[in-house]
Amino acid sequence: MTMPFPGGIDANSNATLIFSLVAAVIYAFTLGMPPTLARSAAKTLAVAMLAVLAALQGGPLLLVAALTLSAVGDAFLSRDGEKAFLGGLASFLVAHIVYVALFLRSGGGLELLGAESWRGAIALAMAVFALVMLVALWRRVGPGLRVPIVAYIAAILAMGVSALTTSSVSIVGGALLFMASDGLLAAEKFLVAAISPHRVWMRFSVWVLYYAAQLAITLGFLLN
């Protein structure tokens, strides 16, 4: 079996990647179950192991930090309740800000968005997506959640646009998947009826898109 990093399947980096993938699959199969410590551990470890992988491979410190913050956010979101939701929102808000710094540091500058029309077009589509999300959520969330959600949408838009300044298709693709995952999560949590049968596939899709996003961004940095 060909592995992405030097050494066989038992090499530290390859084993860590497999650990991450297994945790992600385990969590996907427990999505419909009530929150338990084991379920929370699987969700948290999936991305935490990507942070360990980035550290093992000597990846950028900002990448390790963003993945670690994301894992903390996953730990919060694996539990029920508004406090856990706000903790997750805060963790991912900071993670997106760290990603913005990482992408801008690694990329060719915001002027690329004007120099290459495809980048500018995707950035415009991201801005429209963020605006639609904000308008859709504004009347459906309580006043106490409006400011955090506005801040979060601004952060994820900045993350997506900054990813467009990089030369990696994997990183740009990961940012797009991240935005899609967050949009679907917002719809599932605030726009879909609590008893809707659509919640099952939506939750599964949110997790698959999110994990694929983090994996694509991580490998985009480590394998380039």
C-alpha positions in Angstrom: 0.0 0.0 0.0 1.4 3.4 -1.0 1.4 5.8 1.9 1.5 9.6 1.6 4.5 10.0 4.0 7.9 8.2 4.0 7.9 4.8 5.6 5.3 2.1 5.8 1.9 2.0 7.4 3.6 1.8 10.9 5.6 5.0 10.4 4.5 7.7 12.9 3.0 10.1 10.4 1.2 7.5 8.4 -0.1 5.8 11.5 -1.3 9.1 12.9 -3.2 9.8 9.6 -4.9 6.4 9.7 -5.8 7.0 13.4 -7.4 10.3 12.3 -9.4 8.7 9.5 -10.6 5.8 11.7 -11.8 8.3 14.4 -13.6 10.3 11.7 -15.4 7.1 10.4 -16.3 6.0 13.9 -17.9 9.4 14.6 -19.8 9.3 11.3 -21.4 6.0 12.3 -22.4 7.3 15.8 -24.0 10.6 14.6 -27.5 9.5 15.3 -26.7 8.3 18.9 -27.0 10.4 22.1 -23.9 12.3 23.1 -21.5 10.1 25.1 -17.9 10.6 26.2 -16.7 8.0 23.6 -18.6 9.8 20.8 -17.1 13.1 21.8 -13.6 11.5 21.9 -14.0 10.2 18.4 -15.1 13.6 17.0 -12.3 15.4 18.8 -9.5 13.0 18.0 -10.3 13.0 14.2 -8.9 16.5 13.8 -6.6 16.5 16.9 -4.7 13.7 15.1 -4.3 16.0 12.1 -2.8 18.6 14.4 -0.4 15.9 15.6 0.4 14.9 12.0 1.2 18.5 11.1 3.5 18.8 14.1 5.3 15.5 13.2 5.8 16.6 9.7 7.2 20.0 10.7 4.2 21.8 9.2 3.6 25.5 9.8 3.0 26.4 13.5 -0.1 28.3 12.4 -1.5 25.1 10.8 -1.0 23.1 14.0 -2.7 25.9 16.0 -5.7 26.1 13.7 -6.2 22.4 13.8 -5.9 22.3 17.6 -8.4 25.1 18.0 -10.7 23.2 15.6 -10.4 20.1 17.7 -11.3 22.1 20.8 -14.3 23.4 18.9 -15.3 19.8 17.9 -15.2 18.9 21.6 -17.6 21.7 22.5 -19.9 20.9 19.6 -20.1 17.2 20.4 -22.1 18.2 23.5 -25.7 19.6 23.7 -26.7 23.0 24.8 -26.2 26.7 24.0 -23.1 27.1 26.1 -21.4 24.3 24.3 -22.5 25.8 20.9 -21.1 29.2 21.9 -17.8 27.5 23.0 -17.6 25.8 19.7 -18.4 29.0 17.8 -15.7 30.9 19.7 -13.1 28.1 19.1 -13.8 28.0 15.4 -13.9 31.8 15.1 -10.3 31.9 16.4 -9.3 28.9 14.2 -10.6 30.7 11.1 -8.6 33.9 12.1 -5.4 31.7 12.4 -6.2 30.1 9.0 -6.5 33.6 7.5 -3.0 34.5 8.9 -1.6 31.2 7.6 -3.1 31.5 4.1 -2.0 35.1 3.7 1.5 34.3 4.9 1.7 31.3 2.5 -0.1 32.9 -0.5 0.8 35.4 -3.2 -1.2 38.4 -1.8 -4.7 39.7 -2.2 -3.8 41.3 -5.5 -4.0 37.8 -7.0 -7.8 38.1 -6.7 -7.8 40.9 -9.3 -5.0 39.5 -11.4 -6.6 36.2 -12.1 -10.3 36.4 -12.9 -11.2 32.9 -11.6 -10.0 33.7 -8.2 -12.0 36.9 -8.1 -15.1 35.1 -9.3 -14.9 32.5 -6.6 -14.2 35.3 -4.0 -17.4 37.1 -5.2 -19.4 33.8 -5.0 -18.1 33.3 -1.4 -19.2 36.8 -0.5 -22.7 36.2 -1.9 -22.9 32.9 0.0 -21.9 34.6 3.2 -24.5 37.4 2.7 -27.3 34.9 2.0 -26.3 32.9 5.1 -26.4 36.1 7.2 -29.8 37.2 5.9 -31.3 33.7 6.3 -30.1 33.4 9.9 -30.7 36.9 11.1 -34.4 36.5 11.9 -34.1 32.9 13.0 -31.6 33.3 15.8 -32.1 35.0 19.2 -30.7 38.5 19.7 -27.9 37.0 21.9 -26.6 34.9 19.1 -26.6 37.6 16.3 -23.3 39.3 17.1 -21.4 36.0 17.5 -22.9 34.7 14.2 -22.1 37.9 12.3 -18.5 37.7 13.6 -18.3 34.0 12.6 -19.6 34.5 9.1 -17.1 37.4 8.6 -14.3 35.1 9.8 -15.2 32.2 7.5 -15.6 34.5 4.5 -12.1 35.9 5.3 -10.8 32.4 5.6 -12.2 31.4 2.2 -11.0 34.6 0.4 -7.5 34.3 1.9 -7.3 30.6 0.8 -7.7 31.9 -2.8 -4.4 33.7 -2.5 -2.5 30.4 -2.3 -1.4 28.2 -5.2 -2.7 25.0 -3.8 -5.8 23.5 -5.3 -6.1 21.3 -2.2 -6.1 24.3 0.1 -8.6 26.2 -2.0 -10.8 23.1 -2.2 -10.6 22.6 1.5 -11.7 26.2 2.2 -14.7 25.7 -0.1 -15.7 22.5 1.6 -15.3 24.2 5.0 -17.7 27.0 3.9 -20.2 24.4 2.5 -20.0 22.5 5.8 -20.7 25.6 7.9 -23.6 26.7 5.7 -25.2 23.3 5.9 -24.6 23.2 9.7 -26.3 26.6 10.1 -29.3 25.4 8.0 -29.6 22.2 10.0 -29.4 24.0 13.4 -31.5 27.1 12.7 -33.5 26.8 9.5 -34.8 23.2 9.5 -37.7 22.0 11.7 -36.6 20.0 14.7 -38.5 17.0 13.6 -37.4 17.2 10.0 -36.2 13.9 8.5 -33.6 15.9 6.6 -31.6 16.4 9.7 -30.1 12.9 9.5 -28.4 13.3 6.1 -27.6 16.9 6.8 -25.6 16.1 10.0 -23.8 13.3 8.1 -23.0 15.7 5.2 -21.8 18.4 7.6 -19.3 16.0 9.2 -18.0 14.5 5.9 -17.6 18.0 4.3 -15.9 19.4 7.4 -13.5 16.5 7.9 -12.6 16.5 4.2 -12.0 20.2 4.4 -9.5 19.9 7.3 -7.8 16.9 5.7 -7.5 18.7 2.3 -6.0 21.8 4.0 -3.6 19.8 6.1 -2.3 17.6 3.2 -2.2 20.7 1.0 0.5 22.1 3.3 2.3 18.9 4.2 2.6 17.3 0.8 3.5 20.4 -1.3 
